[in-house]
Amino acid sequence: MADSIRGPGHLADVVVVDRSSPVPLYYQVAQALQQAIEVGMLPPGLRLDNEIQLADDLGLSRPTMRRAMEYLVEQGLIIRRRGVGTTIVQPRVRRPRQLTSLYDDLDVAGLQPSTAVLSLGIAPAPPEAAERLGLAAATPVHTAVRLRSARDRPLAHLVNYLPTTLPDLGTGVLTVEALQSTGLYRLIRSAGVHLHAADEIIGARRATPDEVRLLQEPRGAAVLTLERTAYDDAGRVVEYATHVYAASRYRFALSLLAT
């Protein structure tokens, strides 16, 4: 039977545990708090009591509460500072590493994606893009530069290069209006291209002045970088992309299998 944990303040209606469940208590608590943070019930900046007080208030053992808090720290949802205590921070967008577009991932997560198209057209491919696409230097390619936001806050600067030989992509499909209302991969698939696999390189660095301005981050902020080369089911390269994400609000999630 589920017990409603009655703690002080905002936690009173947040945490529900089922002591008969095989799911560990710490994980039940952590998941309840994570959901409350992600939906805004526990807002950024809210300070929580220390682990001993929280454990007592929620009727849990201190090791259980400690493990729950450690999980939230690992997920980037709270920070703990000596002399300050535990504070909830702005949750980061968690993106699973699948062959999907950022727009679709944000949409599924209920994060209200929106897009500003900074430029769109056919232009000579930069050397790196031409090499990844298997084209001669300076070959004209579709080039899209966009700023993707989640809940009206800039999250990522996206640059995508696509060969002009992709079937039906340039005939009223790849337009500013379309890119503002949906994801690029939906448009690629609508043109009859079957995406199959991709190679990615993930990195991190300091934001450039232009990225600081576009992503509305403080000077010197960290960004995550992604280079992606995507292939169709015939093994042809159909896209090369360079993306930059605000590291304070975004993270990649990987699932690994033992061989």
Secondary structure as UniProt FT lines:
FT   STRAND          2..4
FT   HELIX           9..13
FT   STRAND          16..18
FT   TURN            19..20
FT   HELIX           25..38
FT   TURN            39..40
FT   TURN            44..45
FT   STRAND          47..48
FT   HELIX           51..58
FT   HELIX           62..74
FT   TURN            75..76
FT   STRAND          78..81
FT   TURN            82..84
FT   STRAND          85..88
FT   STRAND          93..96
FT   HELIX           102..108
FT   TURN            109..110
FT   STRAND          113..124
FT   HELIX           127..133
FT   TURN            137..138
FT   STRAND          140..150
FT   TURN            151..152
FT   STRAND          153..163
FT   TURN            164..165
FT   TURN            167..168
FT   TURN            170..173
FT   HELIX           176..181
FT   HELIX           184..190
FT   TURN            191..192
FT   STRAND          195..206
FT   HELIX           209..215
FT   TURN            219..220
FT   STRAND          222..232
FT   TURN            233..234
FT   STRAND          237..246
FT   TURN            247..248
FT   STRAND          250..253
//
